[in-house]
Amino acid sequence: MTASAPQPPHYTLPNEWDLADERLALLGAAYDPESIALAQRLGVGPGWRCLEAGAGGGSFARWLCDATLPGGRVLAVDADPRHLTDLPDLGGETARIDLVTGELPESAFDFVHTRFVLLHIAQRDIVLRRLIRALAPGGLLLLEEGDGLGVHHEMPGAFGEVWRAFARATEAAGANQSWARNLPAHLQSLGLTDIHAEATIPMFRGASPPARMWRLTWTKSTETLMAQGLSPTVIAAAQAELNDHQRWFHAPPTVRVWARAARTNEPGTNPTVRP
């Protein structure tokens, strides 16, 4: 694998390990259909200028290229863009940008999207303001984030035990598993308009793409999980459960919130948001 700059410590799930490509592809297979359906429902299409922030494996950015180009723009940014090398061939742009410390173009995009990014960054409120400033007047912000919403303790078996330990570990590293549920009010306080929100609880079968994605996540996180007090036996049992196609699981809810930046001619609004 080509060497690259070290992953900054801002994100709790870095993607530099040798199975990251497979895990990110499985993540896209599990979540892209709903992300794409919502983006289409919101009108994303030819000519739109789009920013994919924390692009990860790039699957949604690839769809944006197909949906908006030619005539539009797709900029995919990530602190570790090693998985985005094919995007320029599709007409997109890539940039190595740490969302916490880097600069994004301002007032430049009709559509700004993140998925499972902000909850993993301790400085998420700084990043959110930067994403809002990247919106053109009237531009659309779509955030997709995981949120426990009380279901962690309802997860049965070894899978549930491991998931709860994983949640504790990510929160110790700066994640916030309850942040997303407050996003609608938060966006309102930041001056966005036309705010909408929904939450879904993903259900999946053992040996499916989501199950394989979680198995890889546990593989990557084994040392961290053991530091949370889990034994290798419990972790192996969770892996076996996830490989059993007779079992069904639920993941934490996905909260999706979308809103628009104020237009410059709207009275009583302040479209410029600063940290």
N, C-alpha and C positions, 0 to 999 in steps of 0.2 A: 504494500500500500504506500502511496506517495506520502512523504512526510509533510506536515503542515504545522503552523504555529500552534502552541498549546492553547487549549480551550480556556477562556477566561472563567473565573470561579463564580460568575453571576448566575449561571444556569445549573439547576440541580441534576439534570439528566444529560450529560455530555454525550456526543455522538462520534467520538474518535476511535471506538473499539472495533474489533475486526468483524463483528456480526451486526454492526449498526445499519449497514445497507439493507440487510434482510429485515431487521426490526422496523425500520422506517417504511419499507415497502409494505409490510403487513399493517402498519398503522394507517397508511394511506388506503389500503384495501378495505379496512374496517370503517374508516370515517369519511373518506372522500364522497361516497354517494350522497350522504345527507348534506355535506358542505356544498357540493355542487348544486344539488337541488335547491337549496336555499339561495345561493348566489344567483341562479337562474330566475328564481321567483322574485328576487330583488331587482332584476333587470340587467345584471352584468352581461355585457355583450360587446359587439364590434365597436371599436373606437375608444373604449374605456381605458383610462390611465390607472394602473393598478400597482399597489405595493403589497408584497407578501413578506411580512416581518417575522423573522425566525422561521425561515422556509424549510429547515430540516432536510428531509429527503426530496423535496421539490415536487411531489406529485400534484398538489393543488396549483402550484405555479405553472406546471406544464398544462394543466387544464385552462388556466387563465390565458396562456399563450394561444391555445387553440380557439378560445372563445372571443378574444379581443383583438387579435392581430390578423392581418396588417391594419394599420390605422390607429391602433391604440399603443399602449406601453405596458410592459410588465417588468418591474424591478423586484427581484427576489434577494433579500438580504439575510445573512446569518453570520454569527461569530465564527462559524466553521463551515464554509460553503463547499467543502470537498464533494458533497453529494449533488451539486448543482451544475456540474461542468457541461452538461448537455443543453442547458437552457439557451445559450447564445445561438446554437444551431436551430432552435425553434423560434428565434426572433426576440427572445427575452434578454434581460440584463441581470447580472449577478454582482453582488458587492459583499466584501467581508466587512461587516459592521457589527460591533457590539452595541446592542440596543440601549445599554445603560450609559455608555461613555461616548458612543459615536454620534455623528450628525446625520440626520435624514433630510432630504429635500423638503422644503416647507411649501405649503399651499400648492402642491403639485399633483395630487392624485384624486381621482373620482371614487376610488375604492381602496380601502386599506383593510387588510385581513390578518388575523393571527389565529392559530389553533394550538391549544395546550402549551402556550408559551408564558404568558404573564404570571400564571399561578406559580411557576417555577423560578421566578426572579424576585429576589427580596426587594429590589428597588422598582417594583412593578408600577408604582404610581408615577415615578419619573418617566418610565417608558410610555405609559398611557398618554401622558401629556405630549410627548414627542410624536406619538402616532396621530393624535388629534391635530397637532400643528402641521402634519404632513398632508392633511386633507385640504383640497380646494374648497372654496365656499360652496356649500350644498353637497359636499362629498360624503360618501357613505362609509361608515366604520362598522365592521363585523368582527366581533370577538367570540371565539368558541373556547370555553374553559371547562375543566373538570371541577366538580364540587361534591364533597361528601354528602351534604344535605341529609345527614343522619343515617345513611344506608350502610356505612362501614360496618356497624355492629350487627347488621342483618345478613352479612355474607357468611354462609356456612362453611364448615369443613376447614381443611388446611389452607385452601385458597383464601378464605376470609381471614384466617390467622396471619397469613403472609401479607395479605393486602394491608391489614391494619398496621403491621410493622413497617411496611414500605411507606405508608402515609406518614407515620411518625418520623421516619428517617428523612423524608423529603422536607418535612416541616422543620426539623432540626437544622437542615441545610439552607433554609430560607424560603421554602415554598409555603403557600397558604391554601389549604384545602377547603376553606370556607369563604374565600374572597369573592368568588364569582357571583354568589347569590345577591350581593349588594351592588352589582354593576349598574342596573338601571338607574338607581338613585344617584350613584356616583357620576355617571355620565350626564345626568341632568344638572348636577351641581357644577359640572365643568362647561356648561353652556351648550351641550348638544341638544338637538331637537328631534322630533318624530321617533321617539325611542320605543323599541319593541323588544320583547324577550320571550324565550321559551326554554323548557328543559325536557330532556328525554333520558330515560334510563336504558342504556344499551343491554340487550340480552344476547347471549351467544352460546353456541354449543362447543363442547370439547373438540379439539383437533381442528377447529375452524381458524381462519386468519386471526381474529382477535385472541383466541386461546394461544395460538403459536406466538403472537406478539407478547403476551404476558409471560409465557414461558421464557422467552429470551430476556425480558426485563428482569425476571427473577435470577436468571443466569448471570446477567451483568451485575446485579445487586447483591449477590450471595454474601460477600464479606460485610456489606452494610447491614443486611438483614440479620446476620449472626451477631453483629454488634448491638442489635436491638433485642437480643436474647433468644432468638430462634435457633433451634438445633438444625443441623443438616438433614435430619430425618423428617422434620416438618416441611422444610423447603422441598425435599424430594417428593413428599406426599402431595404437595400442592402441584408440582410438575406433573405427577402421574394423574391427578384429577383433571388437569387441563388437557391431557392427552386422551382422555376417555370420551369418545363421541356420544356416549349415552348420557353424559352429564350436561346440565345447563347452568349458566352462570349469569350474574348481572354485574356490570361494572358501575362505578360511581356515575351519577348523572352528568350529562353534558349540558352546560348552560350556554345558550346562544343569545347574544344581545347585539342589536344593530340600531344605529342612530345616525343622524346627519349633522354635519357641521353647519353652523348658522350661515345663512347667506348675508352678504355684506349689506344688503338693503333691508334686513329684518330689524325692526326697532327693538330696543331693550335687550340686545344680545351682545356678547363679546366673543367673537370667533377666535381671538388670539388667547391661547392658554399657555401660561408660563409656569415652570416649577416654582 
